Amino acid sequence: MTRRTDAHPELARPDARAPFFSTWRVGTPERQRQTIDAIARTWQNRPWPADGLLSYHVYTGHDGSTLLHHSQWASEQAYEAFVKTHRQERVDEIDTAVPGIERLGLGRYRRHGSRERQAGDTRVPGLIVTVRIDFVPDAAERRGDWVGLVLKALADDPVGHRGLISAHFHLSTDGTHVLNYAEWESTQAYDAALAAPGEGIGAATDQWDRVRTHPDVRGFTGSRYDHALGLAPEQPSAATDGSAAPAGRGR
């Protein structure tokens, strides 16, 4: 069956080979809450739809209008099978509960690199920030080099940004952009990082200057979210012979 969880997704899990992100525009904070409730009810009243779906999470935008969806799939083929057999009935039930949802498109990605959570860091993210970095048309194969520059700049940053828990960089499969999914301790910690010396996140160093002025980058678009809903498959129970069944990750 399907279970609800407050746990955030594990972005760096190696079996999530097909991470997807999409955005819905619902219009108001009240409709954000109504849509979250409708999604939870629709999914929890049904069995978990596919072994290839590892987790599904929804976030409310600080703009009071949008919802971010993040699903972790073992493969794109698993997602396509879900679309053929299970997706439409869920969409129909949600749309009946909250008419007029505008779905702004699905983005398919591959995670390229991360600044992962430090060992022993048990903080629960209080803010999720996504940044879309658009690239010039012929730069698809060079986007990974830019991600490498960012990770090196983060590692060597003299400020350190202790409010940053993790940052995960995804390459869009259409070759057009990179999506950074960053976990921050709080909105206040993120605002403090923005207000620190430098331009945006990152100290006034040559490394960060190369990141910001990279000739392949066309622009940045950032959004703020709160984690609102996590859905995952039920974890296996103990085996009847007394031995422990393998634990599902359920993230």
HELIX and SHEET records of a PDB file:
HELIX    1   1 PRO A   29  GLN A   44  1                                  16    
HELIX    2   2 GLU A   76  PHE A   82  1                                   7    
HELIX    3   3 VAL A   83  ARG A   87  3                                   5    
HELIX    4   4 GLN A   88  ALA A   97  1                                  10    
HELIX    5   5 ALA A  140  ARG A  142  5                                   3    
HELIX    6   6 ARG A  143  ASP A  156  1                                  14    
HELIX    7   7 THR A  187  ALA A  195  1                                   9    
HELIX    8   8 ASP A  206  ARG A  212  1                                   7    
SHEET    1   A 9 THR A   2  THR A   5  0                                        
SHEET    2   A 9 VAL A 217  PRO A 233 -1                                        
SHEET    3   A 9 LEU A  53  GLY A  61 -1                                        
SHEET    4   A 9 THR A  66  TRP A  73 -1                                        
SHEET    5   A 9 ALA A  18  ARG A  25 -1                                        
SHEET    6   A 9 GLU A 102  ARG A 115 -1                                        
SHEET    7   A 9 LEU A 164  SER A 172 -1                                        
SHEET    8   A 9 HIS A 177  TRP A 184 -1                                        
SHEET    9   A 9 LEU A 127  PHE A 135 -1                                        
END                                                                             
